Amino acid sequence: MVSRLALIPPTFAGVKPRIERRWADEVRGWPAAPGSATHPPRLLLVDDEIDTDEVIAAPLATEGNAVLRVRSGEQALAVLTREQCDLVLLEVCLPGISGLQTCRQIREQSDVPIVFLTEQTALQERLLAFDLGADDYIVRPVVVEEVVRRVRAAPHASRRRLRCHRWSGRVDDRHALTRDARGRRPGHRDAERV
């Protein structure tokens, strides 16, 4: 695997230590990567259907994941307060609080990746799931290998999203002071002259 620093041209050699320090500061605050030496990936499967255990949970477990199974949104929230999970697989239609409400409450507490695995095909349901913080939405019936690969990719995509969010906040804060009342940078050709 090629180091990020190896991709920097030699003309920027003096910049490498600064980039390396900043990158290390960013990575230091991240949780351990799923599947790292510290623990196997822990998946929380939230579904009230029994056949999901055979069709989805078994292949995920054979991939080396620790799969915790619960039957309701309330149980999922209780597990997430006690345990750290690397990903949540969530059904929309659950007894008690719905999967969408569960997603909202999980997102208020955590940045754990959330993947909906459901039979709900309505566009409004899918859009609402993404608005509430879902990282992916898989409609059943599914090909098990697709689910396995999406589950494998979701934590990486979620970390990239968080990293981009952190950097965009810094950039916005830095540039907020250099904008005029209409949101334009000083020196912009349409900026008001003072």
C-alpha positions as CSV (number, residue, x, y, z in Angstrom):
1,M,0.0,0.0,0.0
2,V,1.4,3.4,-1.0
3,S,1.7,6.0,1.8
4,R,-0.1,9.3,1.3
5,L,3.2,11.1,1.8
6,A,4.8,9.1,-1.0
7,L,2.4,10.8,-3.4
8,I,3.6,14.3,-2.6
9,P,6.0,15.6,-5.3
10,P,9.6,16.2,-4.2
11,T,9.3,20.0,-4.7
12,F,7.0,20.0,-1.7
13,A,9.5,18.1,0.5
14,G,9.5,20.9,3.2
15,V,5.7,20.6,3.5
16,K,5.7,16.8,4.3
17,P,6.3,17.1,8.1
18,R,3.5,19.6,8.4
19,I,1.1,17.4,6.4
20,E,2.2,14.3,8.4
21,R,1.5,16.0,11.7
22,R,-1.9,17.3,10.6
23,W,-2.8,13.8,9.2
24,A,-1.7,12.2,12.5
25,D,-3.8,14.6,14.5
26,E,-6.8,13.8,12.4
27,V,-6.4,10.1,12.6
28,R,-5.6,10.0,16.4
29,G,-9.3,10.9,17.2
30,W,-10.8,8.2,15.0
31,P,-12.1,4.9,16.4
32,A,-10.2,1.7,15.5
33,A,-10.9,0.6,12.0
34,P,-13.4,-2.2,11.6
35,G,-11.6,-5.5,11.4
36,S,-8.5,-4.1,13.0
37,A,-6.4,-6.1,15.5
38,T,-8.3,-4.6,18.4
39,H,-11.6,-6.3,17.5
40,P,-13.6,-7.9,14.7
41,P,-16.2,-5.6,13.1
42,R,-19.4,-5.6,15.3
43,L,-22.6,-5.3,13.4
44,L,-26.0,-4.6,14.9
45,L,-28.8,-6.2,12.9
46,V,-32.2,-4.7,13.8
47,D,-35.0,-6.8,12.2
48,D,-38.1,-8.5,13.5
49,E,-38.1,-11.2,10.8
50,I,-36.6,-14.5,11.8
51,D,-35.5,-15.5,8.2
52,T,-33.1,-12.5,8.2
53,D,-30.9,-14.4,10.7
54,E,-30.4,-17.2,8.1
55,V,-30.2,-15.1,5.0
56,I,-28.2,-12.1,6.2
57,A,-26.6,-12.7,9.6
58,A,-25.0,-16.1,8.8
59,P,-23.0,-14.8,5.7
60,L,-21.9,-11.7,7.6
61,A,-20.7,-13.9,10.5
62,T,-18.7,-16.1,8.1
63,E,-17.0,-12.9,6.8
64,G,-15.5,-12.5,10.3
65,N,-18.1,-10.1,11.7
66,A,-19.6,-10.3,15.2
67,V,-23.3,-9.9,14.5
68,L,-25.6,-8.8,17.3
69,R,-29.3,-9.4,16.6
70,V,-32.2,-7.5,18.1
71,R,-35.9,-7.3,17.1
72,S,-36.9,-3.7,17.8
73,G,-35.7,-0.1,17.7
74,E,-35.8,0.1,21.5
75,Q,-33.6,-2.9,21.9
76,A,-31.2,-1.4,19.3
77,L,-30.9,1.9,21.2
78,A,-30.3,0.0,24.5
79,V,-27.5,-2.1,22.9
80,L,-25.8,1.0,21.4
81,T,-25.7,2.7,24.8
82,R,-23.8,-0.4,26.2
83,E,-21.7,-1.5,23.3
84,Q,-19.7,0.1,20.5
85,C,-20.8,-1.2,17.1
86,D,-19.1,-0.6,13.8
87,L,-22.3,-0.6,11.7
88,V,-26.1,-0.8,12.1
89,L,-28.3,-2.8,9.7
90,L,-31.8,-1.5,10.2
91,E,-35.3,-2.4,8.9
92,V,-37.8,0.4,8.4
93,C,-40.9,-1.5,9.7
94,L,-40.2,-2.5,13.3
95,P,-42.5,-3.1,16.3
96,G,-42.5,-0.1,18.6
97,I,-40.6,2.8,17.2
98,S,-40.0,2.6,13.5
99,G,-36.6,2.2,11.9
100,L,-36.7,5.8,10.7
101,Q,-37.2,7.0,14.3
102,T,-34.5,4.7,15.5
103,C,-32.2,6.0,12.8
104,R,-32.8,9.6,14.0
105,Q,-32.1,8.7,17.6
106,I,-29.0,6.8,16.8
107,R,-27.7,9.7,14.7
108,E,-28.2,12.1,17.6
109,Q,-26.0,9.9,19.8
110,S,-23.4,8.5,17.4
111,D,-21.8,8.6,13.9
112,V,-22.0,4.8,13.5
113,P,-22.7,3.9,9.8
114,I,-26.4,3.1,9.3
115,V,-27.5,0.9,6.4
116,F,-31.2,0.3,5.9
117,L,-32.1,-3.3,4.7
118,T,-35.8,-3.3,4.0
119,E,-38.6,-4.2,1.7
120,Q,-39.9,-0.6,1.6
121,T,-39.3,0.6,-2.0
122,A,-41.2,4.0,-1.8
123,L,-39.0,6.9,-2.9
124,Q,-40.2,9.0,0.0
125,E,-39.1,6.4,2.6
126,R,-35.6,6.2,1.0
127,L,-35.2,10.0,0.8
128,L,-36.3,10.4,4.4
129,A,-33.9,7.7,5.5
130,F,-31.0,9.6,3.9
131,D,-32.2,12.9,5.4
132,L,-32.2,11.3,8.9
133,G,-28.6,10.2,8.5
134,A,-28.6,6.8,6.8
135,D,-25.4,5.9,4.9
136,D,-27.0,3.4,2.5
137,Y,-30.4,1.9,1.7
138,I,-30.7,-1.7,0.3
139,V,-34.1,-2.9,-1.0
140,R,-35.0,-6.6,-0.6
141,P,-34.9,-9.1,-2.1
142,V,-31.1,-8.8,-2.1
143,V,-28.1,-10.7,-3.4
144,V,-26.3,-11.6,-0.2
145,E,-22.9,-10.9,-1.8
146,E,-24.0,-7.3,-2.5
147,V,-25.0,-6.9,1.2
148,V,-21.7,-8.2,2.4
149,R,-19.8,-5.8,0.1
150,R,-21.9,-2.8,1.1
151,V,-21.4,-3.6,4.7
152,R,-17.7,-3.9,4.2
153,A,-17.6,-0.5,2.4
154,A,-19.9,1.5,4.7
155,P,-17.5,2.2,7.6
156,H,-14.9,3.5,5.2
157,A,-17.4,5.8,3.5
158,S,-18.6,7.0,6.9
159,R,-15.1,7.9,8.0
160,R,-14.5,9.8,4.7
161,R,-17.7,11.7,5.3
162,L,-16.8,12.6,8.8
163,R,-13.3,13.7,7.7
164,C,-14.7,15.9,5.0
165,H,-17.2,17.3,7.4
166,R,-14.4,18.2,9.9
167,W,-12.3,19.8,7.2
168,S,-15.2,21.8,5.7
169,G,-16.1,23.2,9.1
170,R,-12.5,24.4,9.5
171,V,-12.5,26.0,6.1
172,D,-15.9,27.6,6.6
173,D,-14.7,29.1,10.0
174,R,-11.5,30.4,8.5
175,H,-13.2,32.0,5.5
176,A,-16.2,33.3,7.4
177,L,-14.3,36.5,8.4
178,T,-13.3,37.2,4.8
179,R,-16.7,37.5,3.3
180,D,-18.9,40.6,2.9
181,A,-22.5,40.9,3.9
182,R,-23.6,39.3,0.6
183,G,-21.3,36.3,1.1
184,R,-18.7,37.4,-1.4
185,R,-15.0,37.5,-0.8
186,P,-13.2,40.8,-0.7
187,G,-11.8,41.6,-4.1
188,H,-14.6,39.8,-5.9
189,R,-15.5,41.8,-9.0
190,D,-19.1,42.2,-7.8
191,A,-18.2,43.1,-4.2
192,E,-19.4,46.4,-2.9
193,R,-16.9,49.2,-2.9
194,V,-16.4,50.9,0.5
